[in-house]
Structures are given as C-alpha cells and as structure tokens.
Amino acid sequence: MAKAKKGNMAFVVQKHKATSLHYDFRLEIGGVMPSWSVPKGPTLDSGVRRLALPTPDHDIEYSHFEGTIPKGDYGGGAVMIWDEGTYNPEEEIAKGVRREVFDKMEGERVAKESLKAGNLKFHLYGKKLKGSFALVRTAGFGGKESWLLIKHRDQYSEPGYDAKDYDYSAVSRRSLAQIASEERPSKGSA
Ligand code: MN
C-alpha cells in the first residue's frame, strides 16, 4: 500500500460548548490560525453548505487544548479536539479543476492569497475530515461578514454526514459531556 500523503500545515476543529455550542474550525496560515465558528459543524456531505463566522486568529500553541475553560473566562465551557490533522491548499486551475499544492512555500503563498480573496480551497488530512473543501466569503447578513464551509464532491463525500453523530474526541475519544464533567482539564486521557 502506498504511504498516505499528508499536508504541510496544521488544522484543528474544536467542539466548544460556550454560550452556545459551535465548532471552531482553524487553519494554519502564516504562523497563526485564522478561525471560523461553525454552528452546525463541518460535514462530509457535499450537498450542504455550513455557515462559518470568522473569529479572531488563534495561536497555534493553543490548538491542542482539550478540557474546560473556567466559567467567567472568555469562551468559558468545555472544549473537545473534534478533529485534527494537516492540510494543503488547492488552486483552481480551470473551472471545477483543482490542483493540490504539495510544495510548502508555494502552499503558504496560495493560502495567504486565498484567505485575502475570500476563497480558500484545501485538502484535509484529518481523522474525521478528509478530502477537498472550500471556505468562501459571502455577502453576509446585515453587513456582518460570513463564510460558507463546503465539502467538494470526491471519494470522501458522505451524504447525510452530521457532526453531532460523532461526539467523540479525535485525541481522547471522550464525549463533550465527559470532558465537561471532569473537574480538571486532562490532556489525552480517556
Ligand atoms: Mn469557540
């Protein structure tokens, strides 16, 4: 069997029960992690689009956090590493034809330009999320910037995929309720 390809940059999806439940989708670009809050979570269903609201850039060093943020602190509540892995940007070389950028330097350039242009395409190598996706900036509602997270149709597409059916950590297998019920955040324990 051929060795699995992998991406040059990190991504993480943190399931987060703060004021409301959402999934923080973060892509490493230029030394930080631009982030989007996805209320319904990412999906492998290429037939639906998920609303993704931009949130402040995240430090890469906090991307491995799983545990409970104390009540009263910003984002207080349980955090699960719902998925993690690597990615490479993709470029559209012709209408509907995408090319994955395997070169790291070129990939960083493409990712930065795509982010600015409001149209990111990328190939994820996660534990749950795999294959080609896009994040596209839209006009939004009432002047508020909003994006859509879209799964491109490929071998990893899965109709009906719903993140809420996969309530377990990619690193500890714990459910969000299990994480929330532990008094101290503990990393990597099951
Ligand atoms: Mn959050």
Boltz pocket constraint, residues with backbone or C-beta under 6 A from the ligand:
constraints:
  - pocket:
      binder: B
      contacts: [[A, 14], [A, 16], [A, 18], [A, 22], [A, 24], [A, 37], [A, 75]]
      max_distance: 6.0
